[in-house]
Amino acid sequence: MAMSCKDGKQPMNMDNGKYVRYTPEQVEALERLYHECPKPSSIRRQQLIRECPILSNIEPKQIKVWFQNRRCREKQRKEASRLQAVNRKLTAMNKLLMEENDRLQKQVSQLVYENGYFRQHTQNTTLATKDTSCESVVTSGQHHLTPQHPPRDASPAGLLSIAEETLTEFLSKATGTAVEWVQMPGMKPGPDSIGIVAISHGCTGVGARACGLVGLEPTRVAEILKDRPSWFRDCRNVDVLNVLPTANGGTIELLYMQLYAPTTLAPARDFWLLRYTSVLEDGSLVVCERSLKNTQNGPSMPPVQHFVRAEMLPSGYLVRPCEGGGSIIHVVDHMDLEPWSVPEVLRPLYESSTVLAQRTTMAALRQLRQIAQEVSQTNVTNWGRRPAALRALTQRLSRGFNEALNGFTDEGWSMMGNDGMDDVTILVNSSPDKLMGLNLSFNNGFSAVSNSVLCAKASMLLQNVPPAILLRFLREHRSEWADNNIDAYSAAAVKVGPCSLSGARVGSFGGQVILPLAHTIEHEEFLEVIKLEGVGHSPEDAMMPRDMFLLQLCSGMDENAVGICAELIFAPIDASFADDAPLLPSGFRIIPLDSGKEASSPNRTLDLASALEIGSAGNKASSDNSPNSASMRSVMTIAFEFAYESHMQEHVASMARQYVRSIISSVQRVALALSPSHLGSHAGLRTPLGTPEAQTLARWICQSYRCYMGVELLKCSNEGGESILKTLWHHSDAIMCCSLKALPVFTFANQAGLDMLETTLVALQDITLEKIFDDHGRKTLCSEFPQIMQQGFACLQGGICLSSMGRPVSYERAVAWKVLNEEENAHCICFMFVNWSFV
């Protein structure tokens, strides 16, 4: 007899027709088992009765009812908590939208006023010419008076005058109409979005603004954002040269900031800034900044060699406390990055407000959301590391790559002469700081003697290939471009020993094994360990191969994001894999130069390997590529670091040059295979959703489901094959097919299925059916499999399965059915997991 869990009370025992409450000891025993296994089998429940004498007077059926009610209460609790969180987000988002609406109304009023002003000005041109009592300027869709700046100097009073003016101008951008803001392409506000993101239109320089809700207090938000190097990966350093308190309790700081150059083709930027922190009358916290220039008569900073002085126009952060906890934040970034100082082909990178929004403005919100999530979930992730430690590893990888890419002389880098060609630049570094920690040792006493580091770097222009697709291929098909001998040398040079992987669940792509550490879904960023099997050699026996491990950071794989930079950065790791393990990062960075939205298939790499082999002999390509993709341009920067002994410098430099040149050749070959022009002329690739085979399979899946279940799987099952496939692909439940082999492997999955398995269509066929189930699930599947083959279908109870990355996934129920082809022969088995979620 099942009891209602509506009132939240514990169920009762049935004794002589009467209900008796569970004792506290009985509840404690049941709760203990619930936390171990929320859905125990009948065998496990009977075992519990035998192991716990205090439960001996309870019927197994009643224990089953208790677990049903307990799961019901837990589900209600989680749903209530989720709804409360969504309600808070919606309330805050509604407030932001109302403020944005007010701002737009003010902008409309401003435009109406300007329109009237222009009309009056044209009707009274003579009078307007004679009246010089004030100087009127109309720029960027606004009309304002521009009085002369009051006299200022480097005194506290002069700096306060600059600070107050900066505050006023910043607030007019954050909540006013000083800048015309337009919604950033591809960004839609909502409870699950990062916030409301806009870019500037028709103003000096490039600008971006974001509004969002974060679950941190205002003082904590300001503290995080002021520490720019901790979250802005392009920031090399921020030096606070002077701090002045103000009478209103605020502070004025003089800062010198340096930014890394994102590519070898452009110099780095630096800024000489004033930062003003204050509290407004309504309790809002403001941190605003601007560049100090000679025209302001303030303190000056002389130019620094190898840096181009850029200008930060009034920018900053407005942080307000939110009802129910957390903060509402407005972020404004407005800069003039001096695009004249870079080659013309790169100028779109420095003239794009979209790029500024992705790399700077949205990065600030992502950092805040990530830290807020870590605070609320203090769990330990894979390999016993907390999220903050993994975040520090990603920062070290990115920073090390930027250091090698820029090669500043004050860090010990110097340039070697070239070999008659200037396509690859070689830098060397023998400074003690760079080498600190690289001289590791094996457990058997073998020690490293590397005393220098060499970096080979180059940049190349790519045409007609989406950065996200190219990066995904480089990540999933390392063997297409990497040299195992070079990998082995890199590992041996820093004496990288075997890495302990006990207890880690893995995924795999071809010849490499992926061990996930962290995954930021909204930014599509992965931190993972790559296991390259049999690449290196044992120090005890040079003839004995051993595995090599790379710590790898992969970001920017969201093809729908506009202006996002794609990166694949990796470094050999040592045996201990400590948080402060020495790292020599190498890798790729692909930066789009066109701000137009990419409209390419998210799975174009499915048949890439075969396309590279068969060239034009492939099938006919689909013609659904966007015209915009035909003019797509991006710049790829490659940098590889090698540790070496000083007397081997010339040999290592020659090897590094040839290796980077071979990688460039491989990338060009891959890019050609991925480009829409190659698809149209050579027909080497097809998108999975455009193939007749995929459309036929989708039709078979729906027909078989209707045959066995008596209902339609999709609402559009009677429409054309392409429409059926599209609807199946976007179905909210995870649908996946596996082969009818002795060891079934997955052959197809819709988008929800790929998300649930945490994989791609490329790697899907490496996943076996039994791999995603635990012991209980495998036993259930084995018992139900004969029914599936004889009856044609089976309904499975809810439970837990595992993604390819080892993460547990709960599902409410599952349905399995035979998929029949045109001859009514069994083609495969299809599974549908309903209401799945990561545990």
C-alpha positions in Angstrom: 0.0 0.0 0.0 1.7 3.2 -1.1 1.1 6.3 1.0 1.1 9.9 0.0 4.2 11.9 0.6 2.4 15.2 0.4 2.5 15.9 4.1 6.2 15.0 4.4 5.5 12.6 7.3 7.2 9.3 7.7 5.1 6.3 6.6 3.9 3.8 9.2 4.1 0.1 9.8 1.1 -2.1 9.4 0.6 -4.2 12.6 -2.7 -6.0 13.2 -4.6 -3.7 10.9 -3.2 -0.5 12.6 -0.5 1.9 11.4 2.5 2.3 13.7 5.2 4.9 13.2 8.8 4.0 12.4 11.1 4.3 15.4 14.0 6.8 15.1 16.4 3.8 14.9 14.5 2.3 12.0 14.4 5.6 10.2 18.2 6.1 10.8 18.9 2.6 9.3 16.7 3.3 6.3 18.2 6.8 5.7 21.6 5.3 5.8 20.8 2.9 3.1 19.0 5.6 1.1 22.1 7.7 1.0 24.0 4.7 -0.3 21.4 3.6 -2.8 18.2 5.7 -3.3 16.6 2.9 -5.3 17.6 -0.5 -3.8 16.5 -3.7 -5.5 14.3 -6.3 -3.8 17.3 -8.4 -3.1 19.1 -5.4 -1.4 15.9 -4.6 0.6 15.8 -8.2 1.9 19.5 -8.1 2.7 18.8 -4.9 4.7 16.2 -6.7 6.8 18.6 -9.5 7.5 21.4 -7.2 8.4 19.3 -4.9 10.6 17.3 -6.7 13.3 15.4 -3.5 14.1 13.7 -3.8 10.7 12.8 -7.5 11.0 9.2 -6.7 11.9 8.7 -4.6 8.7 7.4 -6.2 5.6 9.5 -5.9 2.5 6.6 -4.2 0.7 6.5 -1.5 3.4 10.2 -0.9 3.0 9.6 -0.5 -0.7 6.9 2.1 0.1 9.2 3.9 2.4 11.8 4.3 -0.3 9.2 5.4 -2.8 8.0 8.1 -0.4 11.5 9.1 0.5 12.4 9.6 -3.2 9.2 11.5 -3.7 10.1 13.9 -0.8 13.6 14.3 -2.1 12.3 15.1 -5.6 9.8 17.7 -4.1 12.6 19.3 -2.1 14.9 19.6 -5.1 12.1 20.9 -7.3 11.1 23.5 -4.6 14.7 24.6 -4.3 15.1 24.8 -8.0 11.9 26.8 -8.4 12.9 29.2 -5.7 16.2 29.8 -7.4 14.5 30.3 -10.7 12.1 32.7 -9.1 14.9 34.7 -7.6 16.7 34.8 -11.0 13.5 35.8 -12.8 12.8 38.6 -10.2 16.3 40.0 -10.6 16.1 39.6 -14.4 12.8 41.4 -14.5 14.3 44.2 -12.5 17.2 44.4 -15.0 14.8 44.4 -17.9 12.7 47.1 -16.4 15.8 49.3 -15.9 16.8 48.5 -19.5 13.4 49.6 -20.6 13.6 52.8 -18.7 17.0 53.4 -20.3 15.6 52.8 -23.8 12.7 55.2 -23.1 15.2 57.9 -22.0 17.2 57.2 -25.2 14.0 57.7 -27.2 13.2 60.9 -25.4 16.8 62.0 -26.1 16.4 61.3 -29.8 13.1 63.2 -29.9 14.8 66.1 -28.2 17.7 66.0 -30.7 15.2 65.9 -33.6 13.5 69.0 -32.3 16.9 70.6 -31.7 18.0 69.9 -35.3 14.7 71.3 -36.7 15.1 74.5 -34.6 18.8 74.7 -35.6 18.0 74.5 -39.4 15.2 77.1 -39.0 17.4 79.6 -37.2 20.8 79.1 -38.9 21.6 82.7 -38.8 20.9 83.2 -35.1 22.7 79.9 -34.3 25.8 81.2 -36.2 25.9 84.5 -34.2 25.2 82.8 -30.8 28.6 81.6 -29.5 27.8 81.7 -25.8 28.2 78.0 -25.6 29.6 75.3 -27.8 27.2 72.5 -28.8 28.3 69.1 -29.9 26.2 66.3 -31.2 27.9 62.9 -31.4 26.9 59.3 -31.2 23.2 60.0 -31.1 23.3 62.4 -28.2 23.5 66.2 -27.6 25.6 67.6 -24.7 27.5 70.7 -23.7 31.3 70.3 -23.6 32.7 72.9 -21.2 36.4 73.2 -20.7 38.0 70.8 -18.1 38.7 72.4 -14.8 42.4 72.8 -14.0 43.8 69.5 -12.6 47.1 68.2 -11.4 48.6 65.2 -9.6 47.5 66.5 -6.2 44.8 64.6 -4.3 42.3 67.3 -5.1 43.2 67.1 -8.8 42.9 63.3 -8.8 39.6 63.4 -7.0 38.3 65.7 -9.7 39.3 63.2 -12.4 37.8 60.4 -10.3 34.4 62.1 -9.8 34.2 62.9 -13.5 35.1 59.2 -14.3 32.3 58.0 -12.0 29.7 60.3 -13.7 30.7 59.2 -17.2 30.8 55.5 -16.2 27.3 55.6 -14.6 25.9 57.4 -17.7 27.2 54.4 -19.7 26.1 51.7 -17.3 22.5 52.9 -16.7 22.1 56.0 -18.9 22.2 56.9 -22.6 25.8 58.1 -23.0 26.5 55.2 -25.4 24.1 53.6 -27.8 24.0 49.9 -26.8 22.7 47.1 -29.1 22.1 43.5 -28.1 25.0 41.3 -28.8 24.3 38.8 -31.6 23.4 35.3 -30.3 22.7 36.5 -26.7 19.2 36.0 -25.4 18.4 37.0 -21.8 16.8 34.4 -19.5 17.1 32.8 -16.1 19.9 30.4 -17.4 21.8 33.0 -19.5 24.9 34.6 -18.3 23.1 38.0 -18.4 22.1 40.8 -20.7 25.0 41.6 -23.0 25.2 44.5 -25.4 27.9 46.1 -27.6 28.5 49.7 -28.5 27.4 51.2 -31.7 28.8 54.4 -33.3 31.1 55.5 -30.5 34.8 56.0 -30.1 36.8 52.7 -29.7 35.1 49.5 -28.8 32.6 49.0 -26.0 30.6 46.2 -24.3 28.2 46.2 -21.4 26.7 43.3 -19.4 24.1 43.1 -16.6 23.7 39.9 -14.6 22.9 38.3 -11.3 25.5 36.5 -9.2 25.2 34.7 -5.9 27.9 36.7 -4.1 27.8 39.7 -1.9 28.8 43.1 -3.4 32.1 43.5 -1.5 33.2 40.0 -2.6 32.2 40.8 -6.2 34.3 44.0 -6.1 37.3 42.1 -4.6 37.2 39.5 -7.3 36.8 42.0 -10.2 39.6 44.3 -9.0 42.0 41.3 -9.1 42.0 41.3 -12.8 44.9 38.9 -13.5 42.9 36.1 -11.6 40.1 36.0 -14.1 41.2 38.0 -17.2 43.6 35.6 -19.0 44.9 38.3 -21.3 46.1 40.4 -18.3 49.8 40.0 -17.6 49.9 42.1 -14.5 48.4 45.0 -12.6 50.7 47.1 -10.5 49.1 49.4 -7.9 51.6 52.3 -7.7 49.7 54.6 -5.3 46.6 54.5 -3.1 44.8 57.6 -1.8 41.8 57.5 0.5 39.0 60.0 -0.2 36.8 61.9 2.3 33.7 59.9 1.3 35.3 56.6 2.3 36.4 55.6 -1.2 39.8 55.0 -2.6 41.7 56.3 -5.6 44.4 54.0 -7.1 47.0 54.7 -9.8 47.5 51.5 -11.8 49.8 50.3 -14.5 48.3 47.3 -16.4 49.8 45.1 -19.1 47.9 42.9 -21.5 49.4 40.0 -23.5 49.2 40.1 -27.3 46.9 37.3 -28.5 49.0 36.5 -31.5 52.6 36.8 -32.7 51.5 39.3 -35.3 50.7 42.2 -33.0 52.5 44.0 -30.0 51.1 43.8 -26.5 49.1 46.6 -24.9 49.5 48.5 -21.7 47.4 51.1 -19.8 48.1 53.9 -17.3 44.9 54.1 -15.2 43.1 55.8 -12.4 40.7 53.5 -10.5 38.1 54.9 -8.2 36.2 52.8 -5.7 33.2 54.4 -3.8 29.8 53.7 -2.4 26.7 55.5 -3.7 23.9 56.9 -1.6 21.7 53.9 -2.4 24.3 51.5 -1.1 25.6 50.4 -4.5 29.3 49.7 -4.8 31.1 51.3 -7.8 34.6 50.5 -9.2 35.3 52.7 -12.2 38.5 53.3 -14.2 39.9 55.4 -17.0 43.2 56.1 -18.6 45.3 59.1 -17.5 46.4 61.3 -20.4 48.6 64.4 -20.7 45.6 66.5 -21.5 44.3 66.0 -18.0 47.4 67.5 -16.4 47.5 64.4 -14.1 50.4 62.1 -13.3 52.1 60.5 -16.3 53.7 57.2 -17.1 56.5 57.1 -19.8 56.1 54.6 -22.7 57.3 51.1 -22.1 59.4 49.2 -24.7 57.5 46.5 -26.6 54.1 47.8 -25.5 51.6 50.0 -27.3 49.8 52.4 -24.9 46.1 51.9 -25.3 43.3 54.0 -23.8 40.6 52.9 -21.4 37.6 55.2 -21.6 35.5 55.4 -18.4 34.6 51.8 -17.6 34.0 49.8 -14.5 31.5 47.8 -12.3 28.3 48.8 -10.6 27.3 46.3 -7.9 24.0 46.4 -6.1 22.8 44.1 -3.3 19.9 41.9 -4.5 16.9 41.0 -2.4 17.2 37.4 -1.1 21.0 37.5 -1.3 23.6 37.9 -4.1 24.2 41.0 -6.3 23.1 42.6 -9.5 26.1 43.8 -11.4 26.6 46.1 -14.4 29.9 45.7 -16.2 31.1 48.3 -18.8 34.3 47.9 -20.8 35.1 50.8 -23.2 38.6 51.0 -24.8 40.5 52.4 -27.7 43.0 49.6 -28.5 45.0 51.6 -31.1 44.2 49.4 -34.1 46.6 51.4 -36.3 49.5 49.6 -34.7 48.7 46.1 -36.1 48.6 44.8 -39.7 45.5 45.6 -41.5 44.3 42.0 -41.6 44.3 41.9 -37.8 42.5 45.3 -37.3 39.0 43.7 -37.0 40.2 42.0 -33.9 41.0 45.4 -32.3 37.9 47.1 -33.7 35.4 44.5 -32.7 33.1 45.2 -29.7 32.0 41.6 -29.9 35.5 40.3 -29.3 35.9 42.7 -26.4 32.6 41.4 -24.9 33.6 37.7 -25.2 37.2 38.0 -24.0 36.7 40.7 -21.2 33.2 41.6 -20.2 31.6 38.1 -20.3 34.8 36.7 -18.8 34.1 38.7 -15.6 30.6 37.4 -15.3 31.8 33.8 -15.9 34.3 34.1 -13.2 31.8 35.4 -10.7 29.3 32.7 -11.5 32.0 30.0 -11.3 33.1 31.2 -7.9 29.5 31.4 -6.7 28.9 27.9 -7.8 32.0 26.7 -6.0 30.8 28.4 -2.8 27.5 26.6 -3.0 29.0 23.3 -3.9 32.1 22.7 -1.9 32.5 19.2 -3.2 35.8 17.6 -4.3 36.0 16.9 -8.0 38.0 14.3 -9.9 41.3 13.2 -8.4 40.5 14.9 -5.0 40.8 18.4 -6.3 38.5 21.3 -5.4 37.2 23.5 -8.1 39.4 26.4 -7.0 42.5 24.3 -7.5 41.4 23.3 -11.0 40.7 26.9 -11.8 44.2 27.7 -10.8 45.5 25.0 -13.1 43.6 26.5 -16.1 45.0 29.9 -15.3 48.6 28.5 -15.1 48.2 26.8 -18.5 46.8 29.9 -20.1 49.3 32.2 -18.6 52.3 29.9 -19.5 51.1 29.8 -23.1 50.8 33.6 -23.2 54.2 34.0 -21.7 55.8 31.8 -24.4 53.7 33.5 -27.1 54.8 37.0 -26.2 58.4 36.2 -25.1 59.1 39.3 -23.1 62.8 40.1 -22.5 62.2 40.9 -18.8 61.2 37.2 -18.3 64.5 36.0 -19.8 63.4 35.3 -23.4 65.7 36.1 -26.3 65.4 35.5 -30.1 67.6 33.0 -32.0 68.6 33.7 -35.6 66.5 32.1 -38.3 67.4 29.5 -40.9 66.8 31.7 -43.9 63.0 31.5 -43.5 61.0 33.7 -41.1 57.9 31.6 -40.9 58.8 30.1 -37.5 60.2 32.2 -34.7 62.5 30.6 -32.1 63.0 32.0 -28.6 65.2 30.7 -25.8 65.0 31.2 -22.1 67.7 30.2 -19.5 66.5 32.3 -16.6 66.3 30.4 -13.2 62.7 31.5 -12.7 61.6 29.8 -15.9 63.4 26.6 -15.1 62.4 26.4 -11.4 60.6 23.2 -10.8 61.5 21.6 -14.2 64.4 19.5 -12.8 62.3 16.7 -11.5 63.4 13.2 -10.7 62.0 9.7 -11.1 61.4 7.5 -8.1 64.4 5.4 -9.1 66.8 8.3 -8.9 67.1 9.4 -12.5 67.3 13.1 -12.6 66.8 15.8 -15.2 69.6 18.0 -16.6 67.5 20.3 -18.8 68.7 23.9 -18.1 67.0 25.9 -20.9 63.6 26.3 -22.5 63.0 26.8 -26.2 59.8 28.1 -27.8 58.9 27.7 -31.5 56.0 29.9 -32.5 54.2 30.9 -35.7 50.9 32.4 -36.9 48.9 31.6 -40.0 45.7 33.0 -41.6 42.9 30.6 -42.1 40.1 31.0 -44.7 36.6 29.5 -44.7 36.9 27.2 -41.6 35.1 27.7 -38.4 37.5 27.9 -35.4 35.4 25.7 -33.2 35.2 22.9 -35.8 39.0 23.0 -36.4 39.8 23.0 -32.7 37.4 20.0 -32.1 39.3 18.1 -34.7 42.7 18.9 -33.3 41.4 17.8 -29.9 39.8 14.5 -31.0 42.3 13.5 -33.7 45.7 14.2 -32.2 47.4 11.5 -34.3 46.6 13.5 -37.5 49.0 16.3 -36.5 51.2 15.3 -33.5 54.5 13.4 -33.7 54.8 10.7 -31.0 58.5 11.0 -31.0 58.3 14.7 -30.2 55.8 14.0 -27.5 58.1 11.4 -26.0 61.0 13.9 -26.1 58.9 16.6 -24.4 58.0 14.2 -21.7 61.6 13.0 -21.2 63.1 16.5 -21.2 61.2 17.4 -18.1 61.5 13.9 -16.7 57.7 13.2 -16.6 57.0 10.0 -14.8 54.0 7.7 -14.8 50.8 9.3 -13.4 48.5 7.7 -10.9 45.0 7.3 -12.3 43.4 5.1 -9.7 39.7 5.6 -9.4 39.4 7.8 -12.4 36.8 7.1 -15.0 37.8 7.9 -18.6 36.5 8.6 -22.0 38.4 8.1 -25.2 39.0 9.4 -28.7 40.8 7.0 -31.0 44.3 6.4 -29.7 44.1 8.8 -26.8 42.2 8.5 -23.5 40.4 11.5 -21.9 40.3 11.9 -18.1 38.0 14.8 -17.3 38.9 17.2 -14.5 36.4 20.0 -15.0 33.8 21.1 -17.5 32.2 24.6 -17.7 29.1 23.9 -19.8 28.0 27.5 -20.5 31.5 28.4 -21.8 32.3 24.9 -23.4 35.6 24.8 -21.5 37.2 21.5 -20.6 40.2 20.8 -18.3 41.3 17.2 -18.8 44.2 14.8 -18.7 45.2 13.1 -22.0 46.7 9.6 -21.7 48.8 8.8 -24.8 49.4 5.1 -24.6 52.8 3.7 -25.4 54.3 7.0 -26.5 57.2 7.5 -24.0 59.8 5.1 -22.9 60.6 3.7 -19.4 63.8 5.2 -17.8 64.7 1.7 -16.6 64.4 0.1 -20.1 64.6 2.3 -23.2 63.0 -0.4 -25.3 59.9 -0.6 -23.0 57.1 1.8 -24.0 55.2 3.6 -21.4 52.2 5.9 -21.3 52.5 9.7 -21.4 50.1 12.2 -19.8 49.2 15.7 -20.8 47.2 18.3 -18.8 45.0 19.9 -21.5 42.7 23.0 -21.6 40.2 23.2 -24.4 37.9 26.2 -24.7 35.8 28.0 -27.4 34.1 25.0 -28.9 30.7 26.6 -29.0 30.0 27.3 -32.6 27.0 29.5 -31.9 29.0 32.0 -29.8 30.1 35.1 -31.8 33.6 36.4 -31.6 34.8 33.7 -29.3 38.5 32.6 -29.3 39.2 28.8 -29.5 42.1 27.4 -27.6 43.8 24.0 -27.1 46.6 24.3 -24.6 48.4 21.3 -23.1 51.6 20.4 -21.1 53.2 17.2 -19.9 52.6 16.5 -16.2 54.8 14.8 -13.7 54.2 11.7 -11.6 52.8 13.5 -8.6 50.5 15.8 -10.6 50.6 18.3 -7.7 48.8 21.6 -7.9 52.2 23.4 -8.3 53.5 20.8 -10.8 55.9 22.4 -13.3 54.2 23.1 -16.7 55.6 23.9 -20.1 52.4 24.8 -22.0 52.1 24.4 -25.8 49.2 24.6 -28.1 46.9 26.4 -30.5 44.9 29.6 -30.4 42.4 30.4 -33.2 40.8 33.9 -33.2 38.0 34.8 -35.6 38.6 38.0 -37.5 35.0 38.4 -38.8 32.3 39.2 -36.3 29.5 37.7 -38.5 27.7 34.7 -36.9 29.0 31.3 -38.0 26.3 29.1 -39.4 28.0 25.7 -39.8 27.1 22.2 -38.7 28.2 21.3 -35.1 29.3 17.9 -36.3 31.1 18.5 -39.5 34.1 16.5 -38.3 32.2 13.2 -38.4 33.7 11.9 -41.6 36.8 14.1 -41.6 39.2 11.2 -41.3 37.8 9.5 -44.4 37.7 12.8 -46.2 41.4 13.3 -45.6 42.1 9.9 -47.0 39.8 9.7 -50.0 39.8 13.3 -51.1 37.3 13.9 -53.8 36.1 10.3 -54.0 33.6 10.9 -51.2 29.9 11.3 -51.4 28.1 14.4 -52.4 28.2 17.1 -49.8 25.2 18.8 -48.4 24.6 22.3 -49.6 23.3 23.8 -46.4 26.3 25.9 -45.6 25.7 29.5 -44.9 27.1 32.1 -47.4 28.7 33.8 -44.4 31.0 30.9 -43.9 32.5 31.3 -47.4 34.1 34.6 -46.2 35.2 33.4 -42.8 38.7 34.4 -41.7 40.6 33.6 -38.6 44.2 33.7 -37.4 45.8 30.7 -35.8 48.8 31.0 -33.5 50.9 28.0 -32.6 53.5 27.9 -29.8 55.4 24.8 -28.6 57.9 24.8 -25.7 60.7 22.3 -25.2 63.1 21.9 -22.3 66.7 21.0 -23.3 70.3 20.9 -22.3 72.2 24.0 -23.3 74.7 22.2 -25.6 71.8 20.8 -27.6 70.3 24.2 -28.5 71.0 24.1 -32.3 69.7 20.6 -32.6 66.5 21.2 -30.6 65.9 24.5 -32.5 66.1 22.7 -35.8 63.8 19.9 -34.6 61.3 22.5 -33.2 61.3 24.4 -36.5 60.6 21.3 -38.6 57.9 20.1 -36.1 56.0 23.4 -36.2 56.2 23.5 -40.0 54.8 20.0 -40.2 52.0 21.0 -37.9 51.2 24.0 -40.0 51.1 21.7 -43.1 48.8 19.3 -41.3 46.5 22.1 -40.1 46.3 23.5 -43.7 45.3 20.1 -44.9 42.7 19.7 -42.3 41.4 23.2 -42.8 41.0 22.6 -46.5 39.0 19.4 -45.8 36.8 21.4 -43.4 36.2 24.4 -45.6 32.8 24.9 -47.3 34.5 25.4 -50.7 36.1 22.0 -50.3 32.8 20.5 -49.3 31.1 21.9 -52.4 33.8 21.2 -55.0 35.4 18.0 -53.7 32.4 16.6 -51.8 34.5 15.0 -49.2 32.4 15.6 -46.2 28.7 15.6 -45.3 26.9 16.8 -42.2 25.3 13.9 -40.3 21.9 15.6 -40.3 21.9 16.0 -44.1 22.7 12.4 -45.1 20.0 10.1 -46.5 21.2 7.4 -44.2 20.5 9.5 -41.1 17.1 10.4 -42.4 16.3 6.8 -43.1 17.4 5.7 -39.7 15.2 8.4 -38.1 12.2 7.2 -40.0 12.9 3.6 -39.0 13.2 4.6 -35.3 9.8 6.4 -35.4 8.1 3.6 -37.4 9.3 0.9 -35.1 8.3 2.9 -32.0 4.8 3.3 -33.3 4.6 -0.4 -34.3 5.6 -1.6 -30.8 4.2 1.1 -28.5 1.1 2.0 -30.4 1.8 5.8 -30.1 3.8 8.3 -32.1 7.3 9.1 -30.9 7.3 12.5 -32.6 4.5 14.9 -33.6 5.8 15.1 -37.2 6.3 11.4 -37.8 4.1 11.7 -41.0 6.3 14.4 -42.5 9.4 14.2 -44.7 12.6 12.4 -43.6 14.5 15.7 -43.1 11.8 17.1 -40.8 11.6 13.8 -38.8 15.4 13.8 -38.3 15.5 17.4 -37.2 12.7 16.9 -34.7 14.4 13.7 -33.4 17.7 15.5 -33.1 16.2 18.2 -30.9 14.0 15.9 -28.9 14.3 16.7 -25.1 14.8 13.1 -24.1 18.1 11.2 -24.8 17.6 8.9 -27.8 20.4 6.6 -28.8 20.9 3.5 -31.0 23.4 0.6 -30.4 24.5 -2.2 -32.7 23.3 -5.8 -32.5 26.7 -7.2 -31.8 28.1 -9.4 -29.1 29.5 -6.2 -27.5 27.0 -3.5 -28.5 28.4 -0.1 -29.3 26.5 3.2 -29.9 26.0 4.2 -33.5 23.7 7.2 -33.2 22.5 9.7 -30.6 20.5 12.8 -30.8 21.7 16.1 -29.2 20.3 15.2 -25.8 21.9 11.8 -26.0 25.3 13.3 -26.8 24.9 15.7 -23.9 24.0 12.9 -21.5 26.9 10.8 -22.6 29.2 13.8 -22.7 30.6 12.9 -26.0 30.4 13.8 -29.7 29.3 11.9 -32.8 33.0 11.3 -33.6 33.7 9.5 -30.4 30.3 7.9 -29.9 31.3 4.6 -31.6 34.0 4.1 -29.0 31.4 3.8 -26.2 29.9 0.3 -25.5 26.5 -0.1 -24.1 27.6 -1.9 -21.0 30.0 0.9 -20.2 27.3 3.4 -19.3 25.5 1.1 -16.8 26.5 0.2 -13.3 26.4 -3.4 -12.0 22.7 -3.2 -11.2 21.9 -1.6 -14.5 23.8 -4.3 -16.5 21.9 -7.1 -14.6 18.6 -5.4 -15.4 19.6 -5.0 -19.1 20.7 -8.6 -19.4 17.3 -9.8 -17.9 15.3 -7.6 -20.2 17.3 -8.1 -23.4 15.6 -11.4 -24.4 12.2 -9.6 -24.0 13.4 -6.8 -26.3 14.4 -9.3 -29.0 11.2 -11.4 -28.7 8.5 -8.9 -27.8 10.2 -6.0 -29.6 10.3 -3.6 -26.7 10.8 -3.3 -22.9 10.1 -0.6 -20.3 13.0 -0.1 -17.8 12.6 1.4 -14.4 14.5 4.6 -13.5 18.1 4.3 -12.2 21.6 5.6 -12.6 23.9 5.3 -15.5 27.3 6.9 -16.4 28.4 9.3 -19.0 31.6 8.6 -21.0 33.4 10.9 -18.6 32.3 8.8 -15.6 29.7 11.3 -14.3 26.5 9.6 -12.8 23.3 10.4 -14.6 19.9 9.7 -13.2 16.8 9.0 -15.3 13.2 8.6 -14.5 12.6 5.7 -16.8 13.9 4.2 -20.0 12.3 2.6 -23.1 14.1 0.2 -25.4 12.8 -1.1 -28.7 14.0 -2.9 -31.8 14.5 -0.8 -34.9 13.3 -2.6 -38.0 14.5 -1.8 -41.5 12.5 -1.9 -44.7 12.7 -5.7 -44.9 11.5 -5.8 -41.2 14.8 -7.2 -40.1 16.3 -6.0 -36.8 18.7 -3.1 -37.6 19.7 -1.9 -34.1 18.3 -1.3 -30.6 17.1 2.1 -29.7 17.0 3.5 -26.1 15.2 6.5 -24.8 16.1 7.9 -21.4 13.3 10.1 -20.0 13.9 13.1 -17.7 17.6 12.5 -17.3 19.9 14.8 -15.3 23.4 14.8 -13.9 23.5 13.7 -10.2 
